[in-house]
Amino acid sequence: MKTHILKYSLLILLFNMSCASPSVQQPISERLTADFFEQKIKDLKSPLILDVRTPEEFERGHLNNAKNVNYNEPLVMKQLLESLDPNQPILVYCAAGGRSSKTIELMLELGFNEVYELTKGINGWEAAGKPITKD
């Protein structure tokens, strides 16, 4: 009797293990206010900050250490994104949020694992009194 119980217990255990889906890590994609975006820049180790506005907009002022890649040049944008490490945390912003949202969608399609978007873009950043640079 004990042998039958043990066999059935093992059988149930094996069945449950075979039905369990493998744990797949979901990508992190968050929209952050200026305060949280600023804190995320400080918390992450060497994040990449992408400004997806035009070069003219970028020259008028941008976040410190931001790299400009023009959203309006989709081939250049896609080539740059494909050259990046999809496991590196990346923070993205534009003027108000439209271009950065679409960039985040593309990044998730390309398999990026950790992306953050600045809510209301650099306009919201400046409205919150955060610093910009022209360097």
N, CA, C and O atoms as CSV, one atom per row, in Angstrom:
chain,resi,resn,atom,element,x,y,z
A,1,MET,N,N,0.821,-1.186,0.000
A,1,MET,CA,C,0.000,0.000,0.000
A,1,MET,C,C,0.871,1.260,0.000
A,1,MET,O,O,0.632,2.204,-0.753
A,2,LYS,N,N,1.903,1.244,0.879
A,2,LYS,CA,C,2.801,2.392,0.943
A,2,LYS,C,C,3.523,2.583,-0.384
A,2,LYS,O,O,3.786,3.713,-0.795
A,3,THR,N,N,3.840,1.492,-1.047
A,3,THR,CA,C,4.529,1.561,-2.327
A,3,THR,C,C,3.644,2.235,-3.370
A,3,THR,O,O,4.125,3.042,-4.166
A,4,HIS,N,N,2.364,1.911,-3.370
A,4,HIS,CA,C,1.435,2.532,-4.318
A,4,HIS,C,C,1.300,4.030,-4.056
A,4,HIS,O,O,1.266,4.829,-4.992
A,5,ILE,N,N,1.224,4.398,-2.802
A,5,ILE,CA,C,1.109,5.817,-2.450
A,5,ILE,C,C,2.361,6.558,-2.899
A,5,ILE,O,O,2.272,7.657,-3.446
A,6,LEU,N,N,3.518,5.965,-2.672
A,6,LEU,CA,C,4.781,6.581,-3.077
A,6,LEU,C,C,4.845,6.722,-4.598
A,6,LEU,O,O,5.262,7.763,-5.104
A,7,LYS,N,N,4.438,5.691,-5.324
A,7,LYS,CA,C,4.446,5.744,-6.788
A,7,LYS,C,C,3.516,6.842,-7.297
A,7,LYS,O,O,3.882,7.616,-8.181
A,8,TYR,N,N,2.316,6.902,-6.733
A,8,TYR,CA,C,1.367,7.929,-7.161
A,8,TYR,C,C,1.859,9.334,-6.815
A,8,TYR,O,O,1.671,10.275,-7.586
A,9,SER,N,N,2.482,9.462,-5.665
A,9,SER,CA,C,3.021,10.770,-5.264
A,9,SER,C,C,4.107,11.220,-6.231
A,9,SER,O,O,4.137,12.379,-6.645
A,10,LEU,N,N,5.002,10.296,-6.592
A,10,LEU,CA,C,6.058,10.627,-7.546
A,10,LEU,C,C,5.475,10.951,-8.919
A,10,LEU,O,O,5.935,11.869,-9.598
A,11,LEU,N,N,4.483,10.205,-9.309
A,11,LEU,CA,C,3.836,10.436,-10.595
A,11,LEU,C,C,3.186,11.828,-10.638
A,11,LEU,O,O,3.312,12.543,-11.632
A,12,ILE,N,N,2.507,12.195,-9.582
A,12,ILE,CA,C,1.876,13.521,-9.507
A,12,ILE,C,C,2.939,14.610,-9.515
A,12,ILE,O,O,2.773,15.631,-10.183
A,13,LEU,N,N,4.015,14.407,-8.789
A,13,LEU,CA,C,5.102,15.382,-8.738
A,13,LEU,C,C,5.712,15.576,-10.126
A,13,LEU,O,O,5.915,16.709,-10.561
A,14,LEU,N,N,6.004,14.483,-10.815
A,14,LEU,CA,C,6.570,14.577,-12.160
A,14,LEU,C,C,5.605,15.262,-13.126
A,14,LEU,O,O,6.020,16.068,-13.958
A,15,PHE,N,N,4.331,14.942,-13.012
A,15,PHE,CA,C,3.342,15.572,-13.879
A,15,PHE,C,C,3.296,17.083,-13.641
A,15,PHE,O,O,3.272,17.861,-14.594
A,16,ASN,N,N,3.282,17.492,-12.386
A,16,ASN,CA,C,3.254,18.920,-12.059
A,16,ASN,C,C,4.497,19.639,-12.568
A,16,ASN,O,O,4.412,20.770,-13.046
A,17,MET,N,N,5.642,18.988,-12.467
A,17,MET,CA,C,6.879,19.610,-12.934
A,17,MET,C,C,6.870,19.761,-14.453
A,17,MET,O,O,7.378,20.749,-14.982
A,18,SER,N,N,6.299,18.797,-15.147
A,18,SER,CA,C,6.281,18.876,-16.607
A,18,SER,C,C,5.279,19.915,-17.102
A,18,SER,O,O,5.429,20.434,-18.208
A,19,CYS,N,N,4.279,20.220,-16.317
A,19,CYS,CA,C,3.274,21.210,-16.715
A,19,CYS,C,C,3.692,22.635,-16.387
A,19,CYS,O,O,3.151,23.592,-16.941
A,20,ALA,N,N,4.633,22.770,-15.507
A,20,ALA,CA,C,5.057,24.119,-15.113
A,20,ALA,C,C,5.747,24.802,-16.278
A,20,ALA,O,O,6.612,24.222,-16.934
A,21,SER,N,N,5.352,26.038,-16.524
A,21,SER,CA,C,6.001,26.777,-17.612
A,21,SER,C,C,7.335,27.309,-17.126
A,21,SER,O,O,7.468,27.687,-15.962
A,22,PRO,N,N,8.323,27.341,-18.009
A,22,PRO,CA,C,9.621,27.856,-17.600
A,22,PRO,C,C,9.501,29.340,-17.279
A,22,PRO,O,O,8.734,30.066,-17.911
A,23,SER,N,N,10.266,29.776,-16.296
A,23,SER,CA,C,10.192,31.187,-15.921
A,23,SER,C,C,10.941,32.013,-16.954
A,23,SER,O,O,12.131,31.814,-17.198
A,24,VAL,N,N,10.215,32.939,-17.551
A,24,VAL,CA,C,10.771,33.824,-18.556
A,24,VAL,C,C,10.768,35.222,-17.970
A,24,VAL,O,O,9.739,35.712,-17.503
A,25,GLN,N,N,11.915,35.851,-17.999
A,25,GLN,CA,C,12.007,37.189,-17.447
A,25,GLN,C,C,11.326,38.178,-18.386
A,25,GLN,O,O,11.659,38.258,-19.568
A,26,GLN,N,N,10.384,38.917,-17.854
A,26,GLN,CA,C,9.683,39.928,-18.632
A,26,GLN,C,C,10.535,41.188,-18.699
A,26,GLN,O,O,11.192,41.539,-17.720
A,27,PRO,N,N,10.532,41.869,-19.832
A,27,PRO,CA,C,11.306,43.108,-19.923
A,27,PRO,C,C,10.718,44.180,-19.010
A,27,PRO,O,O,9.514,44.214,-18.754
A,28,ILE,N,N,11.586,45.038,-18.534
A,28,ILE,CA,C,11.169,46.170,-17.711
A,28,ILE,C,C,10.980,47.360,-18.641
A,28,ILE,O,O,11.897,47.742,-19.368
A,29,SER,N,N,9.806,47.933,-18.614
A,29,SER,CA,C,9.508,49.123,-19.411
A,29,SER,C,C,8.645,50.029,-18.544
A,29,SER,O,O,7.489,49.715,-18.259
A,30,GLU,N,N,9.219,51.157,-18.127
A,30,GLU,CA,C,8.497,52.048,-17.225
A,30,GLU,C,C,8.510,53.477,-17.737
A,30,GLU,O,O,9.492,53.935,-18.322
A,31,ARG,N,N,7.408,54.172,-17.509
A,31,ARG,CA,C,7.324,55.610,-17.774
A,31,ARG,C,C,7.536,56.293,-16.429
A,31,ARG,O,O,6.839,56.005,-15.457
A,32,LEU,N,N,8.507,57.199,-16.387
A,32,LEU,CA,C,8.881,57.831,-15.128
A,32,LEU,C,C,8.719,59.345,-15.188
A,32,LEU,O,O,8.991,59.968,-16.214
A,33,THR,N,N,8.276,59.925,-14.083
A,33,THR,CA,C,8.235,61.378,-13.967
A,33,THR,C,C,9.666,61.890,-13.905
A,33,THR,O,O,10.608,61.111,-13.763
A,34,ALA,N,N,9.820,63.196,-14.012
A,34,ALA,CA,C,11.160,63.793,-14.001
A,34,ALA,C,C,11.935,63.412,-12.741
A,34,ALA,O,O,13.118,63.082,-12.819
A,35,ASP,N,N,11.283,63.454,-11.589
A,35,ASP,CA,C,11.976,63.109,-10.339
A,35,ASP,C,C,12.461,61.663,-10.350
A,35,ASP,O,O,13.607,61.390,-9.991
A,36,PHE,N,N,11.599,60.739,-10.758
A,36,PHE,CA,C,11.986,59.328,-10.775
A,36,PHE,C,C,13.000,59.036,-11.883
A,36,PHE,O,O,13.879,58.191,-11.715
A,37,PHE,N,N,12.879,59.727,-13.001
A,37,PHE,CA,C,13.837,59.567,-14.100
A,37,PHE,C,C,15.223,60.009,-13.633
A,37,PHE,O,O,16.216,59.328,-13.888
A,38,GLU,N,N,15.283,61.146,-12.953
A,38,GLU,CA,C,16.551,61.651,-12.422
A,38,GLU,C,C,17.147,60.663,-11.420
A,38,GLU,O,O,18.352,60.411,-11.434
A,39,GLN,N,N,16.302,60.105,-10.552
A,39,GLN,CA,C,16.779,59.131,-9.573
A,39,GLN,C,C,17.255,57.854,-10.261
A,39,GLN,O,O,18.247,57.256,-9.843
A,40,LYS,N,N,16.558,57.439,-11.305
A,40,LYS,CA,C,16.951,56.226,-12.040
A,40,LYS,C,C,18.323,56.418,-12.676
A,40,LYS,O,O,19.132,55.490,-12.684
A,41,ILE,N,N,18.597,57.610,-13.208
A,41,ILE,CA,C,19.913,57.902,-13.782
A,41,ILE,C,C,20.991,57.725,-12.720
A,41,ILE,O,O,22.059,57.179,-12.996
A,42,LYS,N,N,20.706,58.189,-11.501
A,42,LYS,CA,C,21.677,58.082,-10.404
A,42,LYS,C,C,21.840,56.637,-9.935
A,42,LYS,O,O,22.947,56.211,-9.604
A,43,ASP,N,N,20.745,55.889,-9.908
A,43,ASP,CA,C,20.767,54.524,-9.368
A,43,ASP,C,C,21.411,53.498,-10.294
A,43,ASP,O,O,22.065,52.564,-9.831
A,44,LEU,N,N,21.230,53.669,-11.584
A,44,LEU,CA,C,21.742,52.678,-12.536
A,44,LEU,C,C,23.233,52.868,-12.778
A,44,LEU,O,O,23.744,53.987,-12.763
A,45,LYS,N,N,23.906,51.770,-12.997
A,45,LYS,CA,C,25.332,51.830,-13.322
A,45,LYS,C,C,25.472,52.024,-14.822
A,45,LYS,O,O,25.063,51.165,-15.603
A,46,SER,N,N,26.033,53.119,-15.218
A,46,SER,CA,C,26.297,53.495,-16.616
A,46,SER,C,C,25.106,53.273,-17.555
A,46,SER,O,O,25.214,52.524,-18.527
A,47,PRO,N,N,23.976,53.920,-17.268
A,47,PRO,CA,C,22.858,53.783,-18.207
A,47,PRO,C,C,23.126,54.589,-19.468
A,47,PRO,O,O,23.878,55.563,-19.447
A,48,LEU,N,N,22.520,54.185,-20.537
A,48,LEU,CA,C,22.583,54.948,-21.776
A,48,LEU,C,C,21.347,55.833,-21.808
A,48,LEU,O,O,20.227,55.355,-21.626
A,49,ILE,N,N,21.555,57.130,-22.040
A,49,ILE,CA,C,20.446,58.075,-22.125
A,49,ILE,C,C,20.308,58.484,-23.583
A,49,ILE,O,O,21.222,59.077,-24.157
A,50,LEU,N,N,19.166,58.168,-24.178
A,50,LEU,CA,C,18.922,58.487,-25.585
A,50,LEU,C,C,17.930,59.638,-25.706
A,50,LEU,O,O,16.819,59.581,-25.178
A,51,ASP,N,N,18.346,60.667,-26.400
A,51,ASP,CA,C,17.486,61.798,-26.749
A,51,ASP,C,C,17.086,61.580,-28.201
A,51,ASP,O,O,17.934,61.639,-29.091
A,52,VAL,N,N,15.806,61.329,-28.452
A,52,VAL,CA,C,15.374,60.975,-29.803
A,52,VAL,C,C,14.754,62.162,-30.552
A,52,VAL,O,O,13.961,61.978,-31.475
A,53,ARG,N,N,15.120,63.362,-30.147
A,53,ARG,CA,C,14.668,64.566,-30.853
A,53,ARG,C,C,15.598,64.850,-32.028
A,53,ARG,O,O,16.574,64.133,-32.247
A,54,THR,N,N,15.291,65.887,-32.767
A,54,THR,CA,C,16.136,66.278,-33.895
A,54,THR,C,C,17.441,66.878,-33.379
A,54,THR,O,O,17.498,67.322,-32.232
A,55,PRO,N,N,18.487,66.901,-34.201
A,55,PRO,CA,C,19.744,67.526,-33.776
A,55,PRO,C,C,19.564,68.998,-33.383
A,55,PRO,O,O,20.238,69.484,-32.474
A,56,GLU,N,N,18.668,69.698,-34.056
A,56,GLU,CA,C,18.422,71.106,-33.726
A,56,GLU,C,C,17.816,71.237,-32.328
A,56,GLU,O,O,18.202,72.119,-31.561
A,57,GLU,N,N,16.881,70.372,-32.004
A,57,GLU,CA,C,16.288,70.383,-30.660
A,57,GLU,C,C,17.345,70.035,-29.616
A,57,GLU,O,O,17.407,70.647,-28.550
A,58,PHE,N,N,18.166,69.052,-29.935
A,58,PHE,CA,C,19.223,68.608,-29.023
A,58,PHE,C,C,20.183,69.751,-28.708
A,58,PHE,O,O,20.584,69.929,-27.558
A,59,GLU,N,N,20.551,70.526,-29.727
A,59,GLU,CA,C,21.495,71.635,-29.542
A,59,GLU,C,C,20.937,72.724,-28.636
A,59,GLU,O,O,21.700,73.428,-27.974
A,60,ARG,N,N,19.624,72.870,-28.598
A,60,ARG,CA,C,19.010,73.897,-27.742
A,60,ARG,C,C,19.068,73.514,-26.267
A,60,ARG,O,O,18.830,74.355,-25.401
A,61,GLY,N,N,19.378,72.267,-25.976
A,61,GLY,CA,C,19.494,71.810,-24.596
A,61,GLY,C,C,19.061,70.366,-24.464
A,61,GLY,O,O,18.106,69.928,-25.104
A,62,HIS,N,N,19.775,69.633,-23.626
A,62,HIS,CA,C,19.508,68.208,-23.437
A,62,HIS,C,C,19.969,67.781,-22.049
A,62,HIS,O,O,20.610,68.553,-21.336
A,63,LEU,N,N,19.646,66.567,-21.674
A,63,LEU,CA,C,20.105,66.025,-20.406
A,63,LEU,C,C,21.597,65.739,-20.488
A,63,LEU,O,O,22.123,65.400,-21.548
A,64,ASN,N,N,22.259,65.878,-19.367
A,64,ASN,CA,C,23.695,65.617,-19.300
A,64,ASN,C,C,23.988,64.170,-19.708
A,64,ASN,O,O,23.303,63.245,-19.272
A,65,ASN,N,N,24.990,63.988,-20.529
A,65,ASN,CA,C,25.448,62.674,-21.010
A,65,ASN,C,C,24.481,61.985,-21.976
A,65,ASN,O,O,24.637,60.798,-22.261
A,66,ALA,N,N,23.495,62.712,-22.475
A,66,ALA,CA,C,22.556,62.109,-23.429
A,66,ALA,C,C,23.203,61.983,-24.802
A,66,ALA,O,O,24.020,62.807,-25.211
A,67,LYS,N,N,22.808,60.921,-25.498
A,67,LYS,CA,C,23.259,60.692,-26.877
A,67,LYS,C,C,22.067,60.981,-27.784
A,67,LYS,O,O,20.966,60.481,-27.554
A,68,ASN,N,N,22.294,61.787,-28.810
A,68,ASN,CA,C,21.216,62.156,-29.719
A,68,ASN,C,C,21.123,61.173,-30.881
A,68,ASN,O,O,22.116,60.898,-31.554
A,69,VAL,N,N,19.931,60.652,-31.107
A,69,VAL,CA,C,19.640,59.844,-32.286
A,69,VAL,C,C,18.266,60.294,-32.780
A,69,VAL,O,O,17.265,60.171,-32.073
A,70,ASN,N,N,18.238,60.807,-33.983
A,70,ASN,CA,C,17.052,61.440,-34.542
A,70,ASN,C,C,15.975,60.409,-34.869
A,70,ASN,O,O,16.173,59.542,-35.721
A,71,TYR,N,N,14.842,60.509,-34.192
A,71,TYR,CA,C,13.716,59.608,-34.441
A,71,TYR,C,C,13.238,59.702,-35.888
A,71,TYR,O,O,12.739,58.725,-36.449
A,72,ASN,N,N,13.390,60.867,-36.480
A,72,ASN,CA,C,12.915,61.088,-37.846
A,72,ASN,C,C,13.799,60.437,-38.905
A,72,ASN,O,O,13.513,60.548,-40.097
A,73,GLU,N,N,14.855,59.767,-38.493
A,73,GLU,CA,C,15.707,58.996,-39.402
A,73,GLU,C,C,15.618,57.526,-38.990
A,73,GLU,O,O,16.517,57.018,-38.321
A,74,PRO,N,N,14.540,56.837,-39.385
A,74,PRO,CA,C,14.282,55.486,-38.891
A,74,PRO,C,C,15.377,54.466,-39.187
A,74,PRO,O,O,15.623,53.584,-38.364
A,75,LEU,N,N,16.037,54.561,-40.333
A,75,LEU,CA,C,17.100,53.593,-40.636
A,75,LEU,C,C,18.283,53.773,-39.697
A,75,LEU,O,O,18.838,52.798,-39.191
A,76,VAL,N,N,18.665,55.021,-39.466
A,76,VAL,CA,C,19.769,55.305,-38.540
A,76,VAL,C,C,19.381,54.856,-37.136
A,76,VAL,O,O,20.182,54.247,-36.427
A,77,MET,N,N,18.149,55.161,-36.742
A,77,MET,CA,C,17.646,54.771,-35.419
A,77,MET,C,C,17.713,53.255,-35.247
A,77,MET,O,O,18.222,52.763,-34.240
A,78,LYS,N,N,17.202,52.522,-36.221
A,78,LYS,CA,C,17.182,51.062,-36.110
A,78,LYS,C,C,18.599,50.488,-36.091
A,78,LYS,O,O,18.878,49.560,-35.332
A,79,GLN,N,N,19.492,51.027,-36.916
A,79,GLN,CA,C,20.882,50.553,-36.926
A,79,GLN,C,C,21.538,50.781,-35.571
A,79,GLN,O,O,22.235,49.905,-35.058
A,80,LEU,N,N,21.316,51.951,-34.996
A,80,LEU,CA,C,21.895,52.232,-33.683
A,80,LEU,C,C,21.346,51.269,-32.647
A,80,LEU,O,O,22.108,50.685,-31.877
A,81,LEU,N,N,20.035,51.099,-32.621
A,81,LEU,CA,C,19.429,50.216,-31.629
A,81,LEU,C,C,19.932,48.785,-31.779
A,81,LEU,O,O,20.190,48.110,-30.782
A,82,GLU,N,N,20.074,48.321,-33.010
A,82,GLU,CA,C,20.553,46.953,-33.236
A,82,GLU,C,C,22.008,46.779,-32.818
A,82,GLU,O,O,22.451,45.656,-32.578
A,83,SER,N,N,22.759,47.881,-32.729
A,83,SER,CA,C,24.165,47.792,-32.323
A,83,SER,C,C,24.343,47.820,-30.804
A,83,SER,O,O,25.444,47.584,-30.307
A,84,LEU,N,N,23.276,48.106,-30.071
A,84,LEU,CA,C,23.367,48.235,-28.617
A,84,LEU,C,C,23.166,46.899,-27.918
A,84,LEU,O,O,22.563,45.976,-28.465
A,85,ASP,N,N,23.682,46.816,-26.705
A,85,ASP,CA,C,23.480,45.643,-25.860
A,85,ASP,C,C,22.047,45.680,-25.322
A,85,ASP,O,O,21.699,46.618,-24.605
A,86,PRO,N,N,21.211,44.698,-25.642
A,86,PRO,CA,C,19.821,44.731,-25.186
A,86,PRO,C,C,19.663,44.552,-23.676
A,86,PRO,O,O,18.570,44.741,-23.143
A,87,ASN,N,N,20.740,44.191,-22.990
A,87,ASN,CA,C,20.673,44.028,-21.539
A,87,ASN,C,C,21.092,45.280,-20.784
A,87,ASN,O,O,20.953,45.342,-19.562
A,88,GLN,N,N,21.607,46.283,-21.500
A,88,GLN,CA,C,22.004,47.531,-20.854
A,88,GLN,C,C,20.760,48.368,-20.563
A,88,GLN,O,O,19.900,48.509,-21.432
A,89,PRO,N,N,20.649,48.923,-19.360
A,89,PRO,CA,C,19.522,49.817,-19.080
A,89,PRO,C,C,19.601,51.061,-19.963
A,89,PRO,O,O,20.662,51.670,-20.099
A,90,ILE,N,N,18.475,51.429,-20.555
A,90,ILE,CA,C,18.444,52.587,-21.445
A,90,ILE,C,C,17.285,53.491,-21.049
A,90,ILE,O,O,16.156,53.041,-20.851
A,91,LEU,N,N,17.598,54.778,-20.941
A,91,LEU,CA,C,16.597,55.791,-20.631
A,91,LEU,C,C,16.367,56.616,-21.890
A,91,LEU,O,O,17.323,57.032,-22.545
A,92,VAL,N,N,15.106,56.853,-22.230
A,92,VAL,CA,C,14.761,57.507,-23.492
A,92,VAL,C,C,13.845,58.699,-23.225
A,92,VAL,O,O,12.955,58.648,-22.376
A,93,TYR,N,N,14.091,59.778,-23.978
A,93,TYR,CA,C,13.183,60.922,-23.906
A,93,TYR,C,C,13.161,61.660,-25.231
A,93,TYR,O,O,14.045,61.495,-26.072
A,94,CYS,N,N,12.127,62.479,-25.399
A,94,CYS,CA,C,12.006,63.371,-26.559
A,94,CYS,C,C,11.493,64.706,-26.020
A,94,CYS,O,O,11.800,65.065,-24.884
A,95,ALA,N,N,10.730,65.434,-26.804
A,95,ALA,CA,C,10.223,66.728,-26.340
A,95,ALA,C,C,9.054,66.554,-25.369
A,95,ALA,O,O,9.044,67.149,-24.292
A,96,ALA,N,N,8.067,65.736,-25.754
A,96,ALA,CA,C,6.866,65.615,-24.930
A,96,ALA,C,C,6.419,64.180,-24.662
A,96,ALA,O,O,5.540,63.965,-23.828
A,97,GLY,N,N,6.995,63.199,-25.342
A,97,GLY,CA,C,6.656,61.808,-25.066
A,97,GLY,C,C,6.214,60.978,-26.258
A,97,GLY,O,O,6.210,59.750,-26.169
A,98,GLY,N,N,5.842,61.597,-27.365
A,98,GLY,CA,C,5.368,60.837,-28.524
A,98,GLY,C,C,6.444,59.998,-29.183
A,98,GLY,O,O,6.267,58.796,-29.380
A,99,ARG,N,N,7.553,60.621,-29.521
A,99,ARG,CA,C,8.640,59.903,-30.204
A,99,ARG,C,C,9.307,58.886,-29.278
A,99,ARG,O,O,9.692,57.801,-29.713
A,100,SER,N,N,9.438,59.241,-28.010
A,100,SER,CA,C,10.081,58.298,-27.085
A,100,SER,C,C,9.207,57.065,-26.873
A,100,SER,O,O,9.730,55.957,-26.754
A,101,SER,N,N,7.883,57.237,-26.822
A,101,SER,CA,C,6.983,56.083,-26.676
A,101,SER,C,C,7.137,55.117,-27.841
A,101,SER,O,O,7.197,53.904,-27.646
A,102,LYS,N,N,7.200,55.653,-29.042
A,102,LYS,CA,C,7.356,54.800,-30.224
A,102,LYS,C,C,8.735,54.149,-30.258
A,102,LYS,O,O,8.882,53.018,-30.721
A,103,THR,N,N,9.743,54.865,-29.767
A,103,THR,CA,C,11.091,54.288,-29.698
A,103,THR,C,C,11.118,53.128,-28.713
A,103,THR,O,O,11.723,52.092,-28.987
A,104,ILE,N,N,10.465,53.297,-27.571
A,104,ILE,CA,C,10.387,52.226,-26.567
A,104,ILE,C,C,9.704,50.996,-27.169
A,104,ILE,O,O,10.165,49.873,-26.964
A,105,GLU,N,N,8.615,51.197,-27.908
A,105,GLU,CA,C,7.930,50.069,-28.557
A,105,GLU,C,C,8.882,49.312,-29.476
A,105,GLU,O,O,8.924,48.082,-29.455
A,106,LEU,N,N,9.642,50.042,-30.278
A,106,LEU,CA,C,10.611,49.419,-31.180
A,106,LEU,C,C,11.675,48.663,-30.389
A,106,LEU,O,O,12.059,47.555,-30.763
A,107,MET,N,N,12.144,49.253,-29.310
A,107,MET,CA,C,13.175,48.610,-28.496
A,107,MET,C,C,12.667,47.300,-27.901
A,107,MET,O,O,13.397,46.310,-27.867
A,108,LEU,N,N,11.437,47.289,-27.437
A,108,LEU,CA,C,10.872,46.055,-26.887
A,108,LEU,C,C,10.735,44.995,-27.975
A,108,LEU,O,O,10.976,43.815,-27.724
A,109,GLU,N,N,10.348,45.409,-29.183
A,109,GLU,CA,C,10.275,44.468,-30.309
A,109,GLU,C,C,11.646,43.882,-30.629
A,109,GLU,O,O,11.754,42.725,-31.035
A,110,LEU,N,N,12.693,44.689,-30.445
A,110,LEU,CA,C,14.059,44.236,-30.731
A,110,LEU,C,C,14.665,43.432,-29.580
A,110,LEU,O,O,15.795,42.956,-29.688
A,111,GLY,N,N,13.927,43.278,-28.482
A,111,GLY,CA,C,14.386,42.430,-27.389
A,111,GLY,C,C,15.114,43.131,-26.257
A,111,GLY,O,O,15.816,42.479,-25.485
A,112,PHE,N,N,14.964,44.440,-26.140
A,112,PHE,CA,C,15.602,45.140,-25.022
A,112,PHE,C,C,14.910,44.756,-23.723
A,112,PHE,O,O,13.695,44.559,-23.687
A,113,ASN,N,N,15.704,44.651,-22.649
A,113,ASN,CA,C,15.190,44.129,-21.389
A,113,ASN,C,C,14.891,45.170,-20.325
A,113,ASN,O,O,14.137,44.898,-19.390
A,114,GLU,N,N,15.469,46.360,-20.451
A,114,GLU,CA,C,15.280,47.363,-19.398
A,114,GLU,C,C,15.292,48.759,-20.016
A,114,GLU,O,O,16.351,49.319,-20.300
A,115,VAL,N,N,14.096,49.308,-20.216
A,115,VAL,CA,C,13.969,50.623,-20.844
A,115,VAL,C,C,13.048,51.509,-20.008
A,115,VAL,O,O,12.050,51.055,-19.448
A,116,TYR,N,N,13.415,52.775,-19.945
A,116,TYR,CA,C,12.667,53.747,-19.158
A,116,TYR,C,C,12.390,54.970,-20.018
A,116,TYR,O,O,13.253,55.419,-20.772
A,117,GLU,N,N,11.186,55.500,-19.898
A,117,GLU,CA,C,10.791,56.667,-20.684
A,117,GLU,C,C,10.486,57.832,-19.753
A,117,GLU,O,O,9.846,57.662,-18.715
A,118,LEU,N,N,10.948,59.010,-20.135
A,118,LEU,CA,C,10.670,60.225,-19.377
A,118,LEU,C,C,9.281,60.737,-19.751
A,118,LEU,O,O,9.062,61.198,-20.871
A,119,THR,N,N,8.350,60.653,-18.806
A,119,THR,CA,C,7.002,61.165,-19.020
A,119,THR,C,C,7.066,62.661,-19.308
A,119,THR,O,O,7.772,63.400,-18.622
A,120,LYS,N,N,6.343,63.095,-20.299
A,120,LYS,CA,C,6.280,64.497,-20.727
A,120,LYS,C,C,7.600,65.010,-21.294
A,120,LYS,O,O,7.755,66.213,-21.501
A,121,GLY,N,N,8.545,64.120,-21.545
A,121,GLY,CA,C,9.791,64.470,-22.215
A,121,GLY,C,C,10.591,65.563,-21.530
A,121,GLY,O,O,10.435,65.826,-20.337
A,122,ILE,N,N,11.456,66.193,-22.324
A,122,ILE,CA,C,12.314,67.236,-21.767
A,122,ILE,C,C,11.486,68.453,-21.341
A,122,ILE,O,O,11.914,69.223,-20.481
A,123,ASN,N,N,10.302,68.627,-21.942
A,123,ASN,CA,C,9.424,69.717,-21.506
A,123,ASN,C,C,9.013,69.519,-20.050
A,123,ASN,O,O,9.025,70.465,-19.262
A,124,GLY,N,N,8.653,68.301,-19.701
A,124,GLY,CA,C,8.304,67.984,-18.317
A,124,GLY,C,C,9.506,68.069,-17.394
A,124,GLY,O,O,9.388,68.470,-16.236
A,125,TRP,N,N,10.667,67.685,-17.919
A,125,TRP,CA,C,11.924,67.756,-17.167
A,125,TRP,C,C,12.210,69.206,-16.777
A,125,TRP,O,O,12.487,69.509,-15.616
A,126,GLU,N,N,12.139,70.092,-17.766
A,126,GLU,CA,C,12.407,71.509,-17.500
A,126,GLU,C,C,11.336,72.120,-16.598
A,126,GLU,O,O,11.651,72.938,-15.734
A,127,ALA,N,N,10.079,71.731,-16.790
A,127,ALA,CA,C,8.994,72.244,-15.946
A,127,ALA,C,C,9.193,71.847,-14.485
A,127,ALA,O,O,8.751,72.553,-13.578
A,128,ALA,N,N,9.860,70.715,-14.262
A,128,ALA,CA,C,10.144,70.254,-12.899
A,128,ALA,C,C,11.400,70.911,-12.329
A,128,ALA,O,O,11.804,70.612,-11.205
A,129,GLY,N,N,12.017,71.806,-13.104
A,129,GLY,CA,C,13.201,72.521,-12.621
A,129,GLY,C,C,14.486,71.722,-12.691
A,129,GLY,O,O,15.451,72.034,-11.993
A,130,LYS,N,N,14.510,70.704,-13.520
A,130,LYS,CA,C,15.703,69.855,-13.657
A,130,LYS,C,C,16.690,70.504,-14.627
A,130,LYS,O,O,16.290,71.238,-15.530
A,131,PRO,N,N,17.981,70.229,-14.434
A,131,PRO,CA,C,19.003,70.880,-15.260
A,131,PRO,C,C,19.120,70.293,-16.664
A,131,PRO,O,O,18.928,69.096,-16.878
A,132,ILE,N,N,19.438,71.165,-17.606
A,132,ILE,CA,C,19.788,70.728,-18.955
A,132,ILE,C,C,21.142,71.339,-19.294
A,132,ILE,O,O,21.603,72.268,-18.631
A,133,THR,N,N,21.760,70.809,-20.321
A,133,THR,CA,C,23.069,71.301,-20.742
A,133,THR,C,C,23.064,71.521,-22.249
A,133,THR,O,O,22.214,70.992,-22.966
A,134,LYS,N,N,24.012,72.300,-22.709
A,134,LYS,CA,C,24.180,72.498,-24.157
A,134,LYS,C,C,25.529,71.963,-24.610
A,134,LYS,O,O,25.931,72.170,-25.755
A,135,ASP,N,N,26.230,71.275,-23.713
A,135,ASP,CA,C,27.555,70.706,-24.028
A,135,ASP,C,C,27.432,69.512,-24.938
A,135,ASP,O,O,28.441,68.909,-25.305
